[in-house]
Amino acid sequence: MAHCGRTAVREHRNRRHPGWLRSFGDGGALRKIVEITKKPSDPGVRELLERIAGGEDRIRVGGLEGSARAFLPALLFHHLRRTLIVIVPEEKEAGACFRDLTFFLGDGEAFLLPSWDLLTTDMFAFQRETELSRLEVLHRLLYGEPAVVVIPARALMQKLPPREVIEGYAEWISVGDTRERDQLARKLTEG
């Protein structure tokens, strides 16, 4: 397959004999991955989980390459069930990490906080998708279940409004709710 995105993963999942499964040969490596997620038998992974459970502030992990960089946070998320932040140096690496995490965790467990592209010639032309993605991540962090959030370094350095401001402008609307139209419009435009 020429590309490796969310669409490619979905296509593989729907096939009878997915390509990624064939690449594991006899299935030994795939069985090992499934085994690790159930109960880590690898001493390094066990030690890492014990150190996290012990409350260690900083733990340095190295030597990970390729998809293993996303598999480790997925494994930790599976065992800890708390929000994890994965910081990567570049936007391109963030996208790859996000795709890998989505593969390991499934849809709705991993999110990407994109950075604002401040160098574009038409600043507002392509920013709508970025704005919606950022709001989705912030909403999940404030109100949702635990998740793994991938943040490129540039996005990490960009300011966000304080939590109180976001909560003050958030409005829960469900099917069947009635709202004063002018008041709702004013609140949404102020935010």
C-alpha positions as CSV (number, residue, x, y, z in Angstrom):
1,M,0.0,0.0,0.0
2,A,1.4,3.4,-1.0
3,H,0.2,5.3,2.1
4,C,0.0,4.6,5.7
5,G,-2.8,6.6,7.3
6,R,-6.0,6.0,9.2
7,T,-7.7,4.9,6.0
8,A,-5.1,2.3,5.3
9,V,-5.4,0.8,8.8
10,R,-9.2,0.6,8.4
11,E,-8.8,-1.2,5.1
12,H,-6.5,-3.7,6.6
13,R,-8.8,-4.4,9.5
14,N,-11.7,-5.2,7.1
15,R,-9.7,-7.6,5.0
16,R,-9.8,-11.4,5.6
17,H,-5.9,-11.6,5.7
18,P,-4.6,-8.2,6.5
19,G,-1.2,-7.2,5.2
20,W,0.1,-6.2,8.6
21,L,-0.7,-9.7,9.9
22,R,1.1,-11.4,7.1
23,S,4.2,-9.4,7.9
24,F,4.5,-11.2,11.2
25,G,5.2,-14.5,9.5
26,D,4.1,-17.3,11.8
27,G,2.3,-14.9,14.1
28,G,4.9,-15.3,16.9
29,A,5.7,-11.6,17.1
30,L,1.9,-10.8,17.0
31,R,1.3,-13.2,19.8
32,K,4.1,-11.6,21.8
33,I,2.5,-8.1,21.4
34,V,-0.9,-9.4,22.5
35,E,0.8,-11.2,25.4
36,I,2.6,-8.0,26.5
37,T,-0.6,-6.0,26.6
38,K,-2.3,-8.6,28.8
39,K,0.5,-9.1,31.3
40,P,3.9,-7.7,30.6
41,S,6.5,-10.5,30.7
42,D,9.3,-8.3,29.6
43,P,11.4,-7.3,32.6
44,G,12.0,-3.8,31.2
45,V,8.3,-3.1,30.8
46,R,7.5,-4.6,34.2
47,E,10.2,-2.4,35.8
48,L,8.8,0.7,34.0
49,L,5.3,0.0,35.2
50,E,6.5,-0.5,38.8
51,R,8.5,2.7,38.7
52,I,5.5,4.6,37.5
53,A,3.3,3.0,40.1
54,G,5.9,3.9,42.7
55,G,5.4,7.6,41.8
56,E,8.8,8.3,40.2
57,D,8.7,11.8,38.6
58,R,11.2,11.3,35.8
59,I,11.9,8.0,34.0
60,R,14.2,8.0,30.9
61,V,13.3,5.5,28.3
62,G,15.6,5.1,25.2
63,G,16.4,2.9,22.3
64,L,12.9,2.9,20.8
65,E,12.6,3.1,17.0
66,G,9.7,3.2,14.5
67,S,6.3,2.2,15.8
68,A,7.8,1.1,19.1
69,R,7.8,4.8,20.0
70,A,4.0,4.7,19.9
71,F,3.6,1.2,21.1
72,L,5.1,2.0,24.5
73,P,2.7,4.9,25.3
74,A,-0.2,2.7,24.1
75,L,0.9,-0.1,26.4
76,L,1.3,2.3,29.3
77,F,-2.1,3.8,28.6
78,H,-3.6,0.3,28.5
79,H,-2.2,-0.5,32.0
80,L,-2.6,2.9,33.7
81,R,-5.8,4.2,32.2
82,R,-4.9,7.8,32.7
83,T,-4.2,10.6,30.3
84,L,-0.7,10.6,28.8
85,I,0.9,13.4,26.9
86,V,3.4,12.4,24.2
87,I,5.7,15.3,23.1
88,V,7.5,14.9,19.8
89,P,9.9,17.4,18.2
90,E,8.3,17.9,14.7
91,E,4.8,18.1,13.3
92,K,5.5,15.3,10.8
93,E,6.6,12.9,13.6
94,A,3.5,13.9,15.6
95,G,1.3,12.8,12.7
96,A,3.1,9.5,12.4
97,C,3.0,8.9,16.1
98,F,-0.8,9.7,16.2
99,R,-1.5,7.3,13.4
100,D,0.5,4.5,15.1
101,L,-1.3,5.2,18.4
102,T,-4.7,5.1,16.7
103,F,-3.7,1.7,15.3
104,F,-2.6,0.3,18.7
105,L,-5.4,1.9,20.7
106,G,-8.3,2.3,18.3
107,D,-10.3,5.4,17.3
108,G,-11.2,7.8,20.1
109,E,-8.3,7.0,22.4
110,A,-5.5,9.0,20.8
111,F,-5.6,12.7,19.8
112,L,-3.3,15.1,18.1
113,L,-3.0,18.7,19.2
114,P,-1.8,20.4,16.0
115,S,0.2,23.7,16.1
116,W,-1.1,26.9,14.5
117,D,0.6,27.4,11.1
118,L,1.6,31.0,11.5
119,L,3.7,31.1,8.2
120,T,0.8,30.5,5.8
121,T,0.1,33.3,3.3
122,D,-3.6,33.2,4.0
123,M,-3.7,32.7,7.7
124,F,-7.4,31.9,8.0
125,A,-7.8,29.7,4.9
126,F,-6.5,26.4,6.4
127,Q,-6.8,27.2,10.1
128,R,-10.4,25.9,10.6
129,E,-9.4,22.3,10.7
130,T,-6.6,23.1,13.1
131,E,-9.0,25.1,15.3
132,L,-11.5,22.3,15.5
133,S,-8.8,19.7,16.2
134,R,-7.4,21.8,19.1
135,L,-10.9,22.3,20.5
136,E,-11.6,18.6,20.4
137,V,-8.4,17.8,22.3
138,L,-9.0,20.5,24.9
139,H,-12.6,19.3,25.4
140,R,-11.4,15.8,25.9
141,L,-8.8,16.9,28.4
142,L,-11.3,18.9,30.4
143,Y,-14.4,16.7,30.2
144,G,-13.6,13.4,28.7
145,E,-12.2,10.0,29.5
146,P,-8.5,9.5,29.7
147,A,-6.6,9.6,26.4
148,V,-3.2,9.8,24.8
149,V,-2.5,13.2,23.4
150,V,0.3,13.7,20.9
151,I,1.8,17.3,21.0
152,P,4.5,18.6,18.6
153,A,7.0,20.9,20.4
154,R,5.8,23.9,18.4
155,A,2.2,23.4,19.6
156,L,3.4,22.9,23.1
157,M,5.0,26.4,23.0
158,Q,1.8,28.1,21.8
159,K,-0.4,29.7,24.4
160,L,-3.8,28.4,25.3
161,P,-6.6,30.2,27.1
162,P,-6.9,29.3,30.9
163,R,-9.1,26.4,31.8
164,E,-11.7,28.8,33.4
165,V,-12.1,30.7,30.2
166,I,-12.7,27.6,28.2
167,E,-15.1,26.2,30.8
168,G,-16.9,29.6,30.9
169,Y,-17.6,29.6,27.1
170,A,-18.5,25.9,26.8
171,E,-22.2,25.3,26.4
172,W,-23.7,21.8,26.6
173,I,-26.6,21.4,24.1
174,S,-28.5,18.2,23.7
175,V,-31.3,17.2,21.4
176,G,-34.6,18.6,22.7
177,D,-32.9,21.4,24.7
178,T,-34.2,24.9,24.3
179,R,-32.0,28.0,24.5
180,E,-32.6,31.7,24.1
181,R,-31.2,32.2,20.6
182,D,-29.7,35.7,21.0
183,Q,-28.1,34.8,24.3
184,L,-26.6,31.7,22.9
185,A,-25.3,33.5,19.8
186,R,-23.8,36.2,22.0
187,K,-22.0,33.7,24.2
188,L,-20.6,31.8,21.1
189,T,-19.4,34.9,19.4
190,E,-17.7,36.2,22.6
191,G,-15.9,32.9,23.0
